[in-house]
Amino acid sequence: MAVVAALLMGVWWLTDGRAEEPAPAPKAAPVGEIAKRVEAIRGLRFDTLPKPVEVTPAQARREGLEDLDRSYPRERRLADEETLKLLGLIDPSVDLREVSGSVFSEGVAGYYDPRTKRLRIVRGTATGTRVITEMVLAHELDHALEDQRLKLDADAVAGSDDASLAYTALVEGSATALMYRYVDDRFGDEETFGGLAASAFAPTGNLPPYLMAQLVFPYTQGEAFVKRLLELGSGGWSVVDTALRDRPPASTEQVMHPEAYVDADQPRRVRIAPPGGGWRVLRGGTLGEWTTGKLLARAGGTAWTEAAAGWGGDRYALLGRGAARALVVRWVWDTPGDEREFLLALRDWMAEGKPESAAAAISASGGAVTLAIAPDAARARALARGASSSSRLARD
């Protein structure tokens, strides 16, 4: 998705506005030459140069869904889907597998799979110019290079929790930062602008807004995070290498606020009492600061998103009792002021952002805020009160 992200961020180069006669389009450099430039920028050497294989959008969809089914079991995917629907982050009709298939076939220009070591370039508009082709190859070759020398965590990339999104932001941010350096070194402003403009209206798949934002986050916010790590390394990649090899960010909070990563500000552990009443835990996890902000934005837009900035940690539990589903989320905050600000925003979400089909209740006690969503108001209130105990979840 490097090309999609780059286009969404906008073109950061300027041109002088002078029109010239079009010249024959130059061909992209050979893969070996691109790889040498990537090695020089990154300060690492390939053990084995991967061979990019061009595939059709249909082949990309098939391979992408095969990997999705292998790394994202159906039970876990459906549980995540239900969680997002209960929070109102996606519509009830959304099928995460179908959306993923759309992305693989329409929104991906190239991809590297750390499990199979396959590097693919997807045939189509997005790779129709020398600039875009070399950008995509530089980005994906960087993934392969870092995997060979620093060992990318394929399970973390395939995860769906907050920590997995943070790790993906580190991986994609590193490749995006390298891609920017590659383009700055390789192309002039006019060629870069023209190459990007030629692909500016390539389709990106029919994505719900939350899922589009989640897809773009690792490239935009991840690049900003890596940029800070590069500054700490005086422009070199040593701090990035350490992060990839030994100390990836633990949360989206650390990605969004790099000083939290530098200061080792770890998420606080949050517990939810076993629900009782015949409810069983189907799935547990962490929403994180980024998703919490997206939740609040459903009611108050970007103004309420800032109410997530005092995030200290959270835990959610998707509950099942027969065919009924409920969700409990419990947050802790850095300061009492952060908690009060969040409560105001969450109550606004209750009034304006909550899905109409669900009942919800809020409980604040013991320095934590609990949200419960259930089929009716009485059960929501009971779950919100019961979750305020410090007991651990029966099952993660």
C-alpha positions in Angstrom: 0.0 0.0 0.0 3.0 2.3 -0.2 1.8 4.1 -3.3 -1.7 4.6 -1.9 -0.3 6.1 1.2 2.1 8.4 -0.6 -0.7 9.8 -2.8 -3.0 10.3 0.1 -0.3 12.3 2.0 0.0 14.6 -1.0 2.9 15.5 -3.2 5.7 17.1 -1.1 7.8 18.3 -4.0 7.4 21.6 -5.7 7.7 22.5 -9.4 8.4 25.8 -11.0 5.3 25.6 -13.2 7.1 25.8 -16.6 5.6 23.6 -19.4 7.9 21.6 -21.6 7.4 19.3 -24.6 6.8 15.8 -23.4 9.8 13.5 -23.8 9.7 9.7 -24.2 9.1 8.1 -20.9 12.4 6.6 -19.6 12.3 3.0 -18.3 12.6 2.0 -14.7 16.1 0.9 -13.5 16.8 -2.8 -13.3 15.9 -4.5 -10.0 19.6 -5.1 -9.2 20.4 -1.4 -9.5 17.4 -0.4 -7.4 18.5 -3.0 -4.8 22.0 -1.5 -4.6 20.6 2.0 -4.0 18.3 0.6 -1.3 21.4 -1.1 0.3 23.3 2.1 0.2 20.6 4.2 1.8 19.7 1.5 4.4 23.3 0.6 5.3 22.5 -3.1 5.1 23.3 -5.8 2.6 21.1 -8.5 1.1 21.9 -12.1 1.9 20.0 -13.1 -1.3 18.4 -10.6 -3.7 14.7 -11.4 -3.9 13.2 -11.7 -7.4 10.1 -9.5 -7.9 7.3 -11.3 -9.8 4.6 -9.4 -11.6 1.1 -10.6 -10.9 -2.4 -9.5 -12.0 -4.8 -7.9 -9.6 -6.8 -11.2 -9.6 -3.6 -13.1 -8.6 -2.9 -10.5 -5.9 -6.4 -10.9 -4.5 -6.0 -14.7 -4.5 -2.6 -14.7 -2.8 -3.7 -12.0 -0.3 -6.8 -13.9 0.7 -4.9 -17.2 1.0 -2.5 -15.4 3.4 -5.4 -13.8 5.3 -7.1 -17.1 5.8 -3.9 -18.7 7.0 -2.8 -15.9 9.4 -6.2 -14.5 10.5 -8.4 -17.5 11.5 -12.1 -17.1 10.7 -13.2 -17.2 14.4 -10.9 -14.4 15.3 -11.8 -12.4 12.2 -15.5 -12.6 12.9 -15.0 -11.7 16.6 -13.0 -8.6 15.5 -15.7 -7.8 13.0 -18.4 -8.0 15.7 -16.3 -5.8 18.0 -16.0 -3.0 15.4 -19.7 -3.2 14.6 -20.7 -2.9 18.3 -18.5 0.2 18.6 -20.0 1.7 15.4 -16.6 1.8 13.7 -17.9 -0.2 10.7 -21.4 -0.7 9.4 -23.3 -4.0 10.1 -23.1 -5.0 6.5 -19.3 -4.9 6.3 -17.4 -8.2 5.7 -13.8 -7.9 6.7 -12.7 -10.7 4.3 -14.5 -9.2 1.4 -13.0 -5.7 2.1 -9.6 -7.3 2.3 -10.1 -8.9 -1.1 -11.0 -5.5 -2.6 -7.8 -4.0 -1.2 -5.6 -6.8 -2.6 -7.1 -6.5 -6.0 -7.6 -2.7 -6.3 -5.4 -0.9 -3.8 -2.1 -2.7 -3.7 0.8 -1.9 -6.0 3.3 -4.3 -4.5 3.8 -6.5 -1.4 6.4 -8.6 0.4 5.3 -11.6 2.5 7.7 -12.3 5.4 6.4 -15.9 5.7 6.9 -17.0 2.1 9.6 -14.4 1.2 7.6 -13.6 -2.0 7.9 -10.1 -3.5 5.1 -9.2 -5.9 4.5 -6.2 -8.1 0.9 -5.8 -9.2 0.3 -5.0 -12.8 -1.8 -1.8 -13.4 -2.0 1.9 -13.4 -0.2 2.3 -10.0 3.1 1.0 -11.5 2.7 2.6 -14.9 5.6 5.1 -14.6 9.3 4.9 -13.8 8.9 6.9 -10.6 6.0 4.8 -9.2 7.6 1.5 -10.3 10.9 2.3 -8.6 9.2 3.7 -5.5 7.2 0.5 -5.1 10.2 -1.7 -5.6 12.4 0.3 -3.2 9.7 0.1 -0.5 9.2 -3.7 -0.9 12.9 -4.4 -1.3 13.4 -2.6 2.0 11.0 -5.0 3.7 12.9 -7.9 2.3 16.2 -6.5 3.3 15.1 -5.8 6.9 13.5 -9.3 7.1 16.8 -10.9 6.0 19.0 -8.9 8.4 16.7 -8.0 11.3 14.0 -10.7 11.1 10.5 -9.1 10.7 7.9 -10.6 13.0 5.3 -12.1 10.6 2.9 -12.9 13.5 2.9 -9.3 14.7 2.3 -7.9 11.2 -0.7 -10.3 10.8 -2.2 -9.4 14.2 -5.2 -7.2 14.8 -4.5 -5.7 18.2 -3.1 -2.3 19.1 0.4 -3.6 19.6 0.3 -5.2 16.1 -0.8 -2.0 14.6 2.1 -0.2 16.3 4.6 -2.8 15.1 3.2 -2.6 11.5 3.7 1.2 11.8 7.3 0.7 12.6 7.8 -1.7 9.6 5.9 0.4 7.1 7.3 3.6 8.4 10.8 2.4 7.9 10.1 1.3 4.3 8.3 4.6 3.6 11.1 6.7 5.0 13.6 4.8 2.9 11.3 5.3 -0.2 11.3 9.0 0.4 15.1 9.1 0.5 15.3 7.0 -2.6 13.0 9.3 -4.5 14.9 12.4 -3.3 18.2 10.9 -4.4 17.0 9.5 -7.7 14.5 11.8 -9.4 14.0 15.5 -10.0 11.0 17.4 -8.9 9.2 17.5 -12.3 9.6 13.8 -13.0 8.5 12.9 -9.5 5.4 15.1 -9.7 4.5 13.8 -13.2 5.0 10.2 -12.1 2.7 10.6 -9.1 0.1 12.6 -11.0 -0.2 9.8 -13.6 -1.4 7.4 -10.8 -3.3 9.9 -8.7 -6.7 8.5 -9.6 -5.9 4.8 -9.4 -8.7 2.9 -7.5 -7.9 2.1 -3.8 -10.8 -0.3 -3.1 -14.2 0.4 -1.6 -13.1 0.8 2.0 -15.1 2.0 5.0 -13.6 5.2 6.4 -12.3 3.5 9.6 -10.6 0.7 7.7 -9.1 3.1 5.2 -7.7 5.2 8.1 -6.3 2.0 9.8 -4.7 1.0 6.5 -3.0 4.3 6.0 -1.9 4.9 9.6 1.2 2.7 9.5 2.5 4.6 6.5 1.7 8.2 7.5 2.1 8.0 11.3 4.7 5.2 11.0 6.9 7.4 8.8 6.7 10.3 11.2 7.6 7.9 14.1 10.6 6.6 12.1 11.6 10.1 11.2 12.0 10.8 14.9 14.1 7.7 15.4 16.3 8.8 12.5 16.8 12.1 14.2 17.8 10.3 17.4 20.3 8.4 15.3 21.7 11.6 13.8 20.3 10.7 10.5 21.5 7.1 10.6 19.4 3.9 11.0 20.9 2.5 14.2 17.9 3.4 16.4 15.5 2.1 13.8 17.5 -1.1 13.6 17.3 -1.5 17.4 13.6 -0.9 17.4 13.0 -3.5 14.7 15.3 -6.1 16.2 14.9 -5.6 20.0 12.4 -3.0 21.0 9.4 -2.3 18.8 6.8 0.2 20.0 4.4 -1.3 22.4 1.3 0.7 21.5 -0.1 3.2 19.0 0.4 5.8 21.7 4.2 5.3 21.4 3.9 5.7 17.6 1.7 8.8 17.8 3.8 10.3 20.5 7.4 9.2 19.9 8.6 10.6 23.2 6.5 8.1 25.0 8.6 5.4 23.2 11.8 7.2 24.0 10.8 7.4 27.7 9.6 3.8 27.7 6.1 4.8 28.7 4.5 1.4 28.6 0.7 0.8 28.5 -0.8 0.0 32.0 -2.3 -3.4 32.5 -6.1 -3.3 32.7 -8.3 -6.1 34.0 -12.0 -6.8 33.5 -13.9 -9.0 36.0 -15.3 -12.3 34.6 -18.8 -11.3 33.4 -20.9 -14.0 35.0 -24.6 -14.4 34.2 -23.9 -17.0 31.6 -21.7 -14.7 29.5 -18.4 -16.1 28.2 -15.4 -14.3 26.8 -15.1 -14.8 23.0 -12.2 -12.4 22.4 -10.1 -10.0 24.4 -7.6 -7.4 23.4 -6.6 -3.7 23.5 -8.1 -0.9 21.5 -5.3 1.5 22.1 -5.1 5.3 21.8 -5.6 5.4 18.0 -8.8 3.3 17.9 -10.1 5.1 21.0 -9.7 8.4 19.2 -11.5 7.1 16.1 -14.3 5.9 18.4 -14.7 9.4 20.0 -14.5 11.1 16.6 -17.8 9.4 15.6 -19.5 12.0 17.8 -17.2 15.0 18.0 -14.9 14.8 15.0 -11.3 15.7 15.4 -11.9 17.9 18.5 -12.9 14.8 20.5 -10.1 12.7 19.1 -7.8 14.7 21.3 -9.6 13.4 24.3 -7.8 10.1 23.7 -4.4 11.6 24.1 -4.2 10.9 27.8 -4.7 7.2 27.2 -2.9 5.0 29.8 -4.1 1.6 28.8 -7.3 -0.4 28.1 -8.8 -3.8 27.8 -11.9 -5.0 25.9 -13.8 -8.2 26.0 -16.3 -9.5 23.4 -18.9 -11.5 25.3 -21.3 -14.2 24.0 -24.3 -15.8 25.6 -26.1 -18.0 23.0 -26.7 -15.8 20.0 -26.5 -12.6 22.0 -23.3 -10.4 21.9 -22.0 -7.8 24.3 -18.8 -5.8 24.6 -17.1 -4.4 27.6 -14.2 -1.9 27.3 -12.3 -0.5 30.3 -9.8 2.4 30.1 -7.3 3.9 32.5 -5.9 7.4 32.0 -2.6 9.3 32.8 -4.2 11.9 35.0 -7.6 12.6 36.6 -8.0 15.5 34.1 -7.5 13.1 31.2 -10.1 10.9 32.6 -12.6 13.7 33.0 -12.0 14.9 29.4 -12.5 11.3 28.1 -15.7 10.9 30.1 -17.2 14.0 28.5 -16.2 12.7 25.0 -17.5 9.2 25.7 -20.9 10.6 26.9 -21.1 12.6 23.7 -20.5 9.3 21.8 -23.3 7.7 23.8 -25.6 10.5 22.6 -24.5 10.9 19.0 -22.0 8.2 18.0 -23.4 4.9 19.4 -25.0 2.5 16.9 -28.8 2.8 17.2 -29.3 -0.9 17.5 -27.3 -1.2 20.7 -27.8 -0.2 24.4 -24.8 1.2 26.3 -23.8 2.2 29.8 -20.8 3.9 31.4 -19.3 3.4 34.8 -16.4 5.4 36.3 -14.7 4.2 39.4 -11.3 3.3 40.8 -9.5 5.5 38.3 -11.0 3.6 35.3 -13.8 4.2 32.9 -15.9 1.3 31.7 -18.2 1.1 28.7 -20.6 -1.8 28.2 -22.6 -2.4 25.1 -25.4 -5.0 25.2 -28.7 -6.0 23.7 -30.6 -3.9 26.3 -30.0 -1.2 28.8 -30.4 -3.3 31.9 -27.7 -5.8 30.8 -25.4 -3.0 29.7 -25.6 -1.4 33.2 -25.0 -4.7 34.9 -22.0 -5.5 32.7 -20.5 -2.0 33.2 -20.8 -2.2 37.0 -19.5 -5.8 37.2 -16.5 -5.1 35.0 -15.2 -2.5 37.4 -13.8 -5.3 39.6 -10.0 -5.9 39.4 -10.4 -9.6 38.6 -8.8 -10.9 35.5 -10.6 -12.0 32.4 -11.6 -15.6 32.4 -10.0 -16.0 28.9 -8.0 -13.7 26.7 
